[in-house]
């Protein structure tokens, strides 16, 4: 997905001030520095969406996020932070 389309999708989500925002892998088309900045300033715990009181669901292949939910066969199999989830598999 081109960077401009990603930026527009994220900007619309912030501008609309919805109570819940669902992103499907919006960070994947960004370089690592831009991904980190967007996550911290918009999506992360201190980002604009959280300051607006929005619940953010981020479906991604990245290890970003405050809570990760593993879904297997339409059921939640595990839910926790990244470091705790990877320690389960060790």
N, C-alpha and C positions, 0 to 999 in steps of 0.2 A: 504494500500500500504506500503510495507516495507520501512524503512528509507533509505536504500541504493539506491533504485529505485528513491525515491523522490529527494535525493541529486544529483543523476546522471541527472535527468530531469532538475533540476534547473541549474546545472553546464553547461549542454549543451546549455541552453538558454542564459546564460551569455557569454559563449565562442563563440557562433555563431554571436554575435553582430547584431542581427536583429533589425529593426526599431520598430517592434511590437512583443510582447510576450504575449501569452494567456496561463494562468495557470488555470486548473480546479481542485480546491480544493487540491492543493499540500501541504498545511499546516496541513491538518486534521490528518495525521498520526504522527505528531510530538508532543512531550510534550510541555507544555506552555512556558518554558524557551527557548527551541530551536526554537519554532515557532516565538517568539518575536525577537530573534537574527537574524533568516533568514529574517524575514520581514524587520527589520531595516537596515540590511547590504546589502540586495540584492534587495528587492522589493519596500521598502518604499521610501519616498520623497528624502532621501539622500543616497539611496542604489546604488549598482553598475549599475543596469539596467538604472536607471534615469541618473546617471552620464554619461552613454554611449549614452544618448539621446533616449532611447527606451520608447515607450508607453507600459504600462503594464496593461493587463486586468486580474483581479484576480476574478474568480468565486469561492465563498467560503461561508461557513456558519458562518465564524468568523466575528467579528465586525471591523476587520482591514480594512484600506483603506482610501484614501483621498477623494474619491467620491464614492457614492453608487448609482447604477442605478437599479430601480425596474422595472421589465418587467412583464407585465400582458397581456396575450393573444397576444403575439408578438408585443406589443406596449410599449413604455417607459411611465410608469405612474407617476413616481417621480424620481428625481435625485437631490442629495445633499449630504452633509456630514452626518455621522452617527447620531450625536446628534440632528441635525435639523430634520432628518427623523423620529426619534423616538418621537420627540415633536409633529409632525403632528398627530400621533395616540393617543395622550393623550387627 
